[in-house]
Amino acid sequence: MRLPETPRMNPDRLPRHATKIVATLGPASSTPQMLEAMITHKVSVVRLNFSHGTAQDHIARAAMVREAARIAGREVAIMADLQGPKIRVGKFAEGKVWLEPGAKFTLDAARTEPGDIDAVGLDYKDLPRDVKPGDRLLLNDGLIVLAVDAVRGEQVHTTVRLGGELSNNKGINRQGGGLTAPALTAKDMEDIKTAMSFQADYVAVSFPKNATDMEMARQLCNVAGAEFGHKPGMIAKIERAEAIPKLEEILRASDGIMVARGDLAVEVGNAAVPALQKKMIRLAREMDKVVITATQMMESMITNPVPTRAEVSDVANAVLDGTDAVMLSAETASGRYPLETVQEMSRICEAAEQAEDPSLDLDFRGHYSRIDQSIAMGALFTAHHLGAKAIVALTESGSTPLWMSRHAAHIPVYALTSRLATQRKMALYRNVRPLLMDSETDRDTALERAEAHLKKRGIVQSGDVYAITCGEPMGAPGGTNMLKICRAS
C-alpha cells in the first residue's frame, strides 16, 4: 500500500474543520490563482452552475479546477449543477418595468414581442394550464406578487398585489407549488453529457418532485458516463413544495440532497424554511445520505468584506444541525470578496464544531444488520471512548467513511483509497479526510504502510492510539470486516 509522493498528500492543506465548503465558480473566481487560493483555504467542492456559460466554458473550468487542486495539494470534488426548467417571464422592450400595486398585468404564453407595462411573454409556455383564479404567483424570488384573476387561452390575467421592478427573465413560482414543469429539460440532458465528459463527481438536479425524477437523472448520467467508466453521485435540490412530502423517496433515489432555500422559501414561505432545513438535515443523516445547506449563507459578502452577525449564526446553526457542507453561490461566483468569504466561512465552521457535544452513545441504539456498517459504528464508538487520535478507513467504495461521517465524532476520519473517483467523492463527507494511496493485497503490509503514512504526516506520533478498519480480502468493495485498535510504534 505504497503512498504516492504527490502534492495532494500534503497534510497542512487538509481541512481542520469537519464541515465542508462548496464554492460556486464564476467571473470572480475563474482565475487559476484565485481558484488555487480558495482550495488551499478549505474549499472541498467546486460547483459549476450550468445555468450560465457554454459546454466548452464548463469543460475548461473543470480542467482549471483539477489543475488548481493539484497545485494546491488537495483533491476536490466537482459538482455540476443543472439549470432545470426555465419558469421565467420573457424580456421587456426597455429591459424592465415598474409594477404598481393594484395594476393589471398579463402573463402571455403566446406573446412574441417584448413586454411592456401591461404584459410580458413567458419562457414557460404551460403556465396558463398550471394556474387558476385565486392563485398567487411570486416573481423575482417573491419580491413581486401577482394574484391570478382569470385564465383566457394562453393569457394569465393578474392584479399586482406587491409591486416593484420586474426585469428580464425573472423567475416565477406558484405559492404552495404546483407548476408541472419537468425536472429534466432537453438542455439538462445535453449538459449531463458535458458533465460526464470531464467526470463530474456530483450532479445536482434542480426542481425534482419525486424519486422518478432522480432515477431518470441517474440513468442518464450512468449512460453518458459509461464510456469513461464513471458514475457520479446524485444530489437532489429540494426547492419545490411538492418535494417535501416525497422527501424520503427522493433521498432513497439520491446520494444526497441540497437544502435550496431560495426557491423553496418562495413556494412554502420564509417562516417555514428553518424547521424544514433541520428536518432535511436530520433525515438525510438518518438515511446515510449527504446534505448541503445552500442559498444566501454569506449574501452580504457579495459587496462587503465581513458578514453580518445573522449570517454567522445561520452558518453556525447549519453546522450544529449536522450538515455535511455549506454552500456559497454568488458570494464566490460574482462577489467582490470570494477568498475572504471562504476564509470567514471556514472560521465559522471551526468555531461551531468546537461547541458540539458528540454524545455518540445515543447514536448506537439502532440496529445494524450489515457487517461493514457494524464495523464502522464499532470504530467510532471505540475510538471515542479510548480517546484515539484518528480513525483510518481503508476503503474502495467509500461506504465505511460515509457511515462514520453520519455521526458527530470529534475524531478525524482518514479515508485511504486507491480510487481517485472515490477520493474525490468523499471530499463532500463531513469529518472525512480522503487521501489517495496505492492498492495493496496483503493485509499486514497495508496496515504497516497506513501507520507509516499517519506518522509521516504528523497525524499520530509514537504511543498514540488510533483505530483502523479494512476488509479481507483486500480491495473488495463493501468488504470491510475488520477493526483493529493500534498504538503507534
N, C-alpha and C positions, 0 to 999 in steps of 0.2 A: 504494500500500500504506500508506494512512494509518493511524496508530496511535491508536485512540480514547483520549481522556483519561478513563479510568475508574479507580476506586480500585484495581482488581486489578492495575494495571500498576506499582504501587509496588515498586521493586527492593529496598528494605530489608526487605520482607516475604517475599522468596523464600528457600527453604531454603539454608543454607550447605553442608549435607551432602548426599551423593548418595542415601543410603538413605532411603526414605520411611517415614513413620509412619502406621499405621492405628489409629484410636481408636474404640472402641465407645461409642455413645451410650446413656445410661441415666439413672437418677434423679440421679446425682452430676454429670452433665454436660449436662442438658437445659434449662439456662437460657441465654438469649441471651448474657449476659455471659461465662459460663464457656466456652461454645462459641466465641465470638469470641476469647477469650484462648488457647484450645487451638490454634485455626487460626493465630493470629498466631505462636504458639511452635512452628510447623513440623508440625502435623498436616496431611497431604496427602489422606488418605482417611478419611471418616467411615462407620463400619459401623452399620447398623441391624439389630438382631437380631430376626428375625421369630418367634423362639421366645417372645417376650413382647410384649404390647400388641395393640391392635386396629388394623384398617386405618386408621382415622382418626388414631390415635396416630402411625403411621408417616408419613402424609401431612403432618401438622402438623410433625413433626420434620424431615422433608425440607425443608419450606419454611423452617424455622428455620435449617437448615444453609446454605441458599442465601443467606439474608439475612445471617447472621453472616459468611459468606465475603466477601460484598460489602463489609460494613463493615470487615472485617479487611484487605481489599485483596489477597486471594488466592483464586483459584478452586480448589475442591477436588472430588474425586470422592466420590460416594455409592455405597456397596456395600450391597445388600440381601442379607442372609444368611438363606437359607431354613431352616426348622426341620428338615425331613426327617422320617423315620419316628420315632414315639414308641415306642422299645423300652424300656419302663419298667414297674416294678411299679405297682400301684394305690395307694389310700390306706389308712391304718390308722385303727382306731377312735380311738386316742389320739394319732394323728399320727406315731408311731414305735414301734419295738420294739427290744429288745436281744437279739441272737442270740449264744448261747454256742457255742463250738467243740464239735463232736460232736453238737449238737442236730439234730433232724429238722425240716425246713421245706419246705412245699409251695407251689409257684407254680401257681395255679389259674386257667386262662383262662376258666372258666365262672363263677367266683365273682363275685357282685354286691354282697355285704355287705362292709363294711370289714374290713381284715385284722387279725390278732392275732399272738400269739407263735408260732402253729403254721402259719399260711398267710396268703397275700395274693393278691388278684386281679392281673390283668395288663392293661395297655393294649394290649400286643402279643399278639393272640389266636393267632397262628401259632406261638408258641414251642414248644408240645408237638410240633409236626411238624418243627421245626428241630434238635431235640437228641435225644441218645440216652444210654443209661447209659455212664458213664465220662467224659462231657463235664464241663468246668468252666465255671461261669458266674461272671462277675465283676460285682458290683453296686457302685454308687456309686464309679465310677472305680477299681475294683479294690480298694477298702478292705474289701470283703466277698467271700469266695469260697465258692461252693456247688458240691459235687460231685453230679452227677446220678446217682441210684440206679436210678430206674425212671420210665417214662412210661406212665401209665394214663389213656387217654381224653384229657381236657382238663387233666389234672394232671401236673405235673413234680415228682416226689418227690426231695428232695435231703438231703444231710448238710452241715452247716456246717463248713467247713474253716478259714476265717478269719472270726472273728466281729466283732461291733461293733454300732453303732447303725445301724438301717435305718429311714429315714423316708419320707414320702410321695413317690411319683413318681420315685424314684431310677432311674437308667439301668441297663440290662442289656447286657452284652457276652458273647459266647461266646469263650473263649480260642482263638485261632487263626482266628477269624472263622467265617463260615458261616451267619449269620442271613439269611433270604431277603427281608426287608422291602424294598419298592421304594424307590428313592431319592426319587421324587416322590410325594407324597400329594395327596389332594384339597385339603387346606389349602394346600399349596405352590402348587398351580395357581391358587387364588384369590389367594394372596399375590403371585404373578407379575403378575397383573393390577393389583394395587395398586402394585407397584414400577414398572411401566411407566407408570402414571398420572402419576407425578412424574419419569419418565425417569431411573431409577436408572442410573448409569454402569456398574456391575458387578452381576451376580447370582451369589452363591456358592451352589453346590449341595451339600447335605450328603449324605454317605454314598454317592457314586456308586461303582458296582462296575466299570463298563466304559464304553466310548465311547458306547454306545447311550443310557445314562442322560443323558449330556451333550448328545447330539444332540437328544434329546427335549426337554430343558430349553431348549435354544437355539430350537428350533422354537416352543415355547410362548411364549417371550419375544418372538420376532420377530412372531408373530401378534398378541400383546397390544399390542406397541409400534407396530404398523403405522399406526394412526390418528394417531400422533404423529410418524411418520417416524423412529422411534428403534430402534436395535439395540444392546443392551448387550454389554459384554464378559462372557464366561462364565468363572467361576472354579470349578474342581473342588476340593472339600475332600477331601484324602486322609486318611481316618480309618478305613478298613476294611482288614483284612488282604488281602481279595480284590483290592483296588485295586492292590497293589504289583506283582504280575506283569503287570498290564494298564496300567502307568503310561504307557508310550509311546503307546498308543492313546488313553488318556484325554487326554493332552497334545495329541495331534493334533486332538481334537474340542473342545478348550477354548482359551481365550485365556490361561489361566494356572492355577496350582494354589495351594492353601493347604496348607502342612505343618501339619495339625491334630493336634498332638502328644498331645492329651489322650486321645481315643477310640482313636487309633492305638496309643498306648502300652499301653492296656488289652488290646488284641487281640494285639499282637505281643510285648509285654514291654518294660519301660522300657529295658533294656540295648540293644535293637535300634534304638531311635529315633535316636540321634545319627548313626549311619552312614547310616541311611535318609534323614535330613534332608540330609546332604551330597550323597547320590546324587540326591535330588529337585531340589535347587538346581542342581546341575551339569547334569542332564539338561534341566531347563526352559530354562536359558540356552542350551544347545547347540541346542535346538529353537525358539529365538526366542520363548519364552513368558515371561510374568512369573511371579514366585513370591513368596508371602507366608509368612513364618515366624510361627507363632502358638502360643498357649496358655502361660500361666504365665511369660511372659518377665520380668515385674516383680511377681510374685504377692505378695511381702511388702509392697509399697507399697499394697496394699489397706488396710492398717491402720498402716503405718509410713511416716515421711516420707523415708526413704532406702532404697535397695535393698541386698540382700546382695551380697557380692563374687562369689558364684556366679552371681547374676542378671546382674551387669555382664559377666562373662565369657561367659555364654550369649548375650546380645545382641551383644556384640562378635564372637563367633565366627560368628554368623549373617551379620553384615555382612562379615566377612572371607571367608566362603564365597561371597558374591556375591548374597545375597537382595535382591530389589527393595525389600521392605518388611518391617518388623517390626510385629507387631500387639499392641495392648493390649485386653484383654477386660474382666473385672470391675474391673481397675485404674482404668479411666476411667468404666465404667458405674455402679459402685456403691461404689467405693473412697472413702476419706477424703481422698486427695490426688491428684485427677485431673490438675490442672495441673502439680504438682510431678513427677508421674510422666512426663508428656510432656517436660518440661524435662530430666529426668535421662536419658531415652532419647535425646533429641536430642544431649546432650553425649557420650554413649557412642558413638553413630553417628559423630559428627565425629572423635572421638579414634581410633576403629578405622580409619577411612578414611585418616587421616594415616599409618598404619603400612602401608598397602597398597603392594605392588610392582606397578605397572601391567603390566610385561612384555608389552606389546602385540605385539611382534614374533612371539611364539609363537602369537598368535591369527590370524595371517594366512596360515597354512599350508593352510587349507581352500580349497575350490573354490567360487566364487560365479558362478552362471550367469545371474543377473538383473542388468540394468544398474543399477537403483536400489539394489540391495544392494551392488554393487561400488562405487558412488559413496559410499555410507555408510561402507564399510570404508576407502576411499581417503581420505576426510575425516579419519577417526580417525587413521590412520597418518601422514598428512602433518602434521596439526596437532600430533600428539605429538612428531614429530621436529623441527618448527620452533619448538616452544615457544609455540604460539598461545595467546592469552588466552581464546578462546572458539570454539565451533563453532555456527554458526547454520544451522538447517534450516527452510526454508520448506516447509510440509507441509499437505496437505489431509486425508490419511487417518491420519497419524501413524506410518506404516510405517518411514520412514527414521530418525526418532528412536528407535523401538523397536530396530532393528538396532544402532544406535550404543550403546544402553544395555546391550547384551549383553556389552560388553567393559569391562574395568576401566581407564578412562581418567580421569586427574585433570584433565581439561579440561571445563568445564561445557558442556552442550549446551542451547542456547536454541532451543526449537521454536516457531516463529511460525506460527500458523494462523488462518484466518478462520472456522473452525467451532468453536462453543462446545462441542459434544459431543466433538470431538477434543481440545480443550484439557483438558477435564475427565478424559477417559480417560487422557491422557498424565500426569496427576498421579501415577499409580502407577509410572511407569517410572523406574528408577534413573538418577540423574545427568541427568535431563531437567527443564528449567525451562520449562513450557509457558506461552505468552503469546498473548493474542488480538490480532489485527490485522485491518484491512480487507483485502479481497481486491484484487488488482491484476493486470492482464493484461499490462502492459508489463514486461519483464524488467529493463531498466536502471533504470526508476523504482522497481521493487521493491527492487533491490539498494541504491539510494541511500537509500531510506527505512529499510531494515533497518539500515544503518550509522548513520543519524541516531538510530534507536531505541537502538542499543547505546551510543552516545556520551551521549545524553541521560540514560541511566540509569546511567552510570558503569561500564558493563561493559567498554568499551575506551576508550582515550584516543588522541589523535593519535600516530601512529607504531606503535601496537600491531598485531600480526599476528593475523588471525582467518580462519577458513575458513567458507565459506558454500555450502550446497547448495540447488538448486531444480530445477524441471523446466520444460521448454519443450514444448508451450505451457503457460503458467502456469495453475494452478488445476485441472489434471487429476490425479486421484488415481492414485498408483502411477507417476507420470511423472517422478520425479527422475532427471535425466540430466546434470546439470552440477555441477561442483565448481570453485569459484574461491577462490584464496588472495588475501586483500586486506591492505593496510596502511592503517589508518585515516588519513584526511586531517586 
